[in-house]
Amino acid sequence: MKSRRQFLRLTGTGILAAGTIPVLGSSALVTTLKKSSPADSFSLGMAGYTFARFNVEETIKIMKRIDIKYVSLKDFHMPLNSTQEQIAGVIGKFKDADITVYAVGVVYMNTPESVDQAFEYAKMAGVNMIVGAPNYELLPLVEKKTREYDIRVAIHNHGPDNPLFPNATDVWEHVKDLDPGIGLCLDIGHDIRDGHNPAADIERYGERIYDLHVKDVDKASKEGKTIEMGRGIINIPDVVAALRKINYSGKCSLEFEKDMQDPLAGIAESIGYFKGIMACK
């Protein structure tokens, strides 16, 4: 094997995820791998936006095929104005498939009423975290609600496309003096598209990172687009190393925004790559 980078690209093909090692005439590959993954405190999940073109049943079918058991659910699968009965029905379908809905969101909050609705929605869903994007002026109300409901809010950064929380630093500056119930959902793709280093930001703001959206992008600029993990410009090994350094214990949820009509191959490649990185020394 000529380089570590070539090895990492091999992991992206799903070779490691399949649990097999090809014979390549080199012992370097074997010695680079651990026999089993490290005992990481974080786990893989899926960000619900990945499945924007699929219904609940189709989403579950894809998740079963890639063997991922955690999802942050978006409102196109479970509308914000759902009744308790409707919410229980959706959550129940995932539960029956051995998939845990661990959070809801991204939930946008631009009025006091929408803040109230978001917390009632999360309460009915039985989750303890909202991945959210509240307007800046609503943060005092959000802080009050996190205490009242005992539900955390992980604020999602949206990159240079959106002036509201464009990067992890902006989120941190707005939440650092608020109740610890408010933290970050760090989207590493949007972070690098806004000129920041995701691995460095993980170390810098780790105490308040409650969720992670993982992906890769082809450019570190506003024009950057989602690409299969391992093919882009984000240093995923550095991201994993940073997560281990801060003892991150949340989810790393893949948000795959390429080929959204037919994303299975790209999702599988990305999950395989990330699992491969986790299996490396």
N, C-alpha and C positions, 0 to 999 in steps of 0.2 A: 504494500500500500504506500503510495507516494506521499500522502500528507494526512494530517488529522482532519482537515477540511473535507477531503474525499471520504474519509470514514463517516464524518457527520452527515454527509449527503447520502451515504448508504443507509443510514438510519431513517432518513426521510422516505425511503422506498417501502418502508414497512417491514424490512427484514428482521429488525429486532423485535418489532411488535408481534411478529409471527412466531418468535421464539426460536428461530433457526439462524445458524451462522454458516455462510457459504465457505467452501474451501477455495481460497484465493492464492494458495501457494505462499502464504506469509503468516508467520506466527504473531506478527505485530497486532493484527486485528483481534486475535483471541486474548492477548495480554492486555489490550486496551479496555476490554469489557469486564465488568463484574459478573459473577455468576448469577447474582440477583440484584434487583434495584436497591439503592440505599433506603434506609428506613426514613423516608421523608415524611414530614408532618403535614405537607400539603398534598392535594389530590387533584386530578383532572376533572373538569366539568365542561359543560357547553353553555355558551351565552345564547339565549333564546332568539336573538335577532338573526342568527345563522339560518333559522328555519322559517323566515318570513314568508316563503312561498309554499309552505307545507302546513297541513292541518295537524291536529294533535296526534292522531293515529299514525300519520306518516312520519312525524317527528320521532315518535317512540320507536318506530320500526328502524329508522336510521341509527338512533342511539343504541339500540340493541345490537345492530350489526357492528358498530365500532366499540361496543362494550364500555360505554361511559354511563355512569350511574348518578350523575348530578347535573341539574340544569337550573339556570336562572331564567324564569319564565317571563316572556313579554306579553303585553296586553292584547296582541292580536290572537293569542291562544286563550287568553282569559281576560276579557274586557274589564276595564276599571269599574264599570257600573254593574258588574255581575252580582247576582244575589249569592247569599251563603250557599244555597243549594247548588247553583251553577258552579261556583268555585270548588265546592267539595267534589263535584262530578269530575272536573278537570284534574284536580290533584289526585283523585282516586285512580284515574286511568294511569297516571305515571307511577303511582304507588304499586298498582297491580303488576306493572312491568318491572318492578324492583328499581325504579328510578326515583330519586329524591329531588323534589323542588326545594332547593335550599335558599332561594331568594326570588324576589320579583323585580323586574326592571329591565331596561332603564325606564324609570317613571319620571316624567317631567312635571314640575310643580311651578306654576306661574301665577297662582292666586292663593289666598289663604284657604279657600274652599278645596282647591286641588291638593293642598297639603293634608287637610283633614281626610279627604277621600283616599289618599295614598296610604295613610296609616291604618284606616279601617280595612282597606283592601288587603294589606299585608297581614293584619290580625286575622281576618277571615280565612286567609290562605294558610295560616299556621306557620309562617316563616318569621325569623327573627332579624331579617335584613332586607332593606330596600336599596337597590342600586338606583340612585336618583340623580336628578339634575334640577335642583331648586334654584329659582332666581336668587340672586345675592341678597336682596332686601328681605327675603323670606327666611333666611337662616336662623334668626332668633326664634321664630315660630317652630321651625324644624327642630331646633335644639330642645324646645319645650316639649314637643311631641315625642322625641326619642326618650325622654325621661318618663313621660306619662305612660307610654306604651311598652317601654323596655324593648324597643326595636331599633337596631342600628341603621344608620344611613351611610352608605358608601357612595360618595359623589364621584361620578364618572367624568373624566376629562375627554373633551371632544375634538381636540386638535385645532388647527388653524382655520377650519371651516366655520367655527362657532366661537364668538367672543365670550360665551359663558363657559368658564372653566376650560380653557384651551389646553392646559398641561398640568402635570402633577404639582408643580410649584405654586401655580395659581390656586389650586384646591387647598394646598397646605396653608398658604397665607390667609385664606378665609376661614379655616377650621381650627387652626392650631390653638387658639384661645377659647374655643368652644368646648362643650361637654364631649368627653371621649366617645360618646355614642355616635358622633359624626366623624367620618374618616374618608378614605379614598377607595374607589374602585379604579385602579390604575390600568388604563388601556395603553399597552406598551407601543402599539402601532401609532395611535394618535399622538402619543408623547414624543416619539422620535420625529414624526411629521412636523411637529412644532419646534424642532431644533433641540430637543432634550435627549438625555441618555437614560433609557429606562432602567438599566442595571444600577446606575448611580443613584437614580431617584428612589429605587427600592431600598437601597441602603440608607439614603438620606431621610426618607419619610416612613420607614418601615413600621414604626410604632403605631401609625394610624392607617396602614393599608389593610383593609378588611376583605377585599376581593381583587381579582386580577383578570383582565381580559387579555388573552395571549393571541398573537397573530404575527405575521411577518408582512413587510411592505417592500415595494421595489424601489422607493426613493425616500430620502429623508427630507421631504418637502411637502407642501400642500398638495402637490400633484401625485404624491405617493398612493399607490393602490395596494389592496390586500393581495397577497400571493401565497402559495403553499409555503408552510413553515420550513425554513432551511434553504429556500431559494432566494430569499430577500437579503436585506441589509442589516437586520437586527441580529445582534450577537446573542443568540438564545443560550449558549453555554454560560455566558456571563450573567444572564438573567437568572438561570437556575442556581448558579453559585451565590448570587446576591440573596435569593430567597432562602437558601440554606443558612447563609450568614446571619440573617435576621430571625431565623427560626419561624418563618412564615407558616401558619397553620390553616390557612383558608383554601379556597379553590383557585385553580388556574383554569379558567374557562375559555375554551377556544371560541373566538368570534370570527367565523370564516365568511367573508363578504364577496368572494369571487365565485362565478358560476352558480349563482344562487338558485337557478332553476334546476341544476343538476350538480350539487356540491359534494356528493358522497366520496368521489375519488380524492378530491382535494382535502376533505376533512380527514379521511383515513391516512393520507400521506402526512398531514400535519400532526395528527395524533401519534403516528408511528415515529415521526422525527422527535417529537417532544419526549416520548417514552424512551427513545434511544439515548437522548441527552441525559435523562434521569438515571439511566443505567451505566453511564460513564463514570470513571473515577474523577 
